[in-house]
């Protein structure tokens, strides 16, 4: 019976991760298609419009990673591994600063580089939280027998 419950848990974890990826990709496509309209609602200058568009597109690439990270940390909180949420937030913050400086300033990509840095930071955090989640799932399977 316990093994059946673990199998159900594993199914819902995989389902949630797949839905997170799907919603992230759909959100990216919607924002990609409508980014010019969304930006134009603020009536920016032409220079700001270009910078905003560059940032928004590269930042939206990271939406699937953001959602996978949020899903993994939520499951881990449910498995009583709540400290991973802090570690994940720290990874995102630290990497975002480092990558923003590197891509935005050092390599000179400006707003596009800063948007890409945010996506890359969430990619790193999602990899970390997924690895921790998989190690917890293995523990749960071994515990179940």
N, C-alpha and C positions, 0 to 999 in steps of 0.2 A: 504493500500500500504506500509506503514512504517512497519507494522507487517510482511509483506511478505519479506521485505528487511532484517529485523532482523533475520527471519528464514533462509534466504540465508546465512547471516553472520555466524549464529550458525553452519550451515552445513559445511561451509568452515573451520571454526575453528576446528570442530571435525575431519574433513577430514585431515587437516594439522597435527593435533596431532597424528592421527592414522598413517599417512605416516611417521612422525618423529619416532614413535616407531618402525615401520616396517624397516625403513632405518637403525636405530640404531642396531636392532637385526641382520640384514643382514651384516652390517659392522662388528659387533662383530664376527659373524661366519667366515667371510672372513679373518679377522685379526687373529682369533684363529687358523684357518687352516694354514695360511701362515706365522705365527709369526716366526717360526724357520728359514724359508727362508729369511724373511726380516732382521732378526737380523744377519744372516750369511753374508749378503752383506757388513757389516761393518768389517768383519773378527775379531770379538772380541776374547779375551781369553776365556777359558772354564768357568772360574768363572764369568766373565762379561756376557757371554752368558746366564748362568743360572739366574743371577740377572735380566737381561733385559727381559728374557722370563717371569719370575715371575711378574715383574712390568707391562709389556705390557698386559698380560692376565687379571690381576685384574683391570687395568685401562680401558681396553676396555669394561668391564662389564658395565661401566657407560655411554657408548655412547648413549643408548636410553634416559637416563635422561638428558644428555647434549643437545640432539636435542629437547626434549620436553621443556626444559628450554628456549632454543633459540627461539623456536616457540612461546611459551607463551609471552616472553618479546617482541618479534616483534609485535605480535597482540596488546599487551598493548601499545606499542609506537604508533601504528595506532589509538588506542582509546584515545590518548592524556594522557596516564598515563606513561610517559617516565621515571619518577624517579624510577620505579620498576626495570629497567635495572641496575641502580646503586646499589639498595638494593640487587638484585640477585647476582651481581658480588661481593659485600661485603660478602654475606652469603657464596658463594663458597670459597672466599679467606680465610676468618676467619675459617670456618669449615675445610678447607683443611689443614691449619696449625695445628689446634687443633687435628684433626684426624690423621694426619701424625705423629705428636709427640706421640700420644697415641698408634697407631697400629705399627708404624715403630720402635720407640725407647722403649717406656714403656713396650709394650707387646712383643717386640723383633721379630716382623715379617719382619723387614727389608724392602727390595724393594717391596715385595708383599704387605706388610702393607701400604706402601706409595701409591701404585697403588690403593688399596682398599679404602684408605682415599679419594683419588680424586673422585672415583666413588660415595662414600657415600656423599661427599660434593655436588656433582651435583644432587644426589637424593634429598637432603634437599632443594636445590634451586629450583628444578623442582616442588616439592610439594608446596613451597611458591608461586611461580609464577602462578601455576595452580589454587591455591585457590584464589589469587587476580583476575585472569582472570575470574573465575566462578562468583565471586562477581560483576565484571563489566558487565558480560553477563546478570546477573539477573537485574541489574540496567537498561541495555539497553532494556530488555524485558518489564520491568515495565514502562519505558519511552514511549515505542511504544504503550502502551495501553493495 
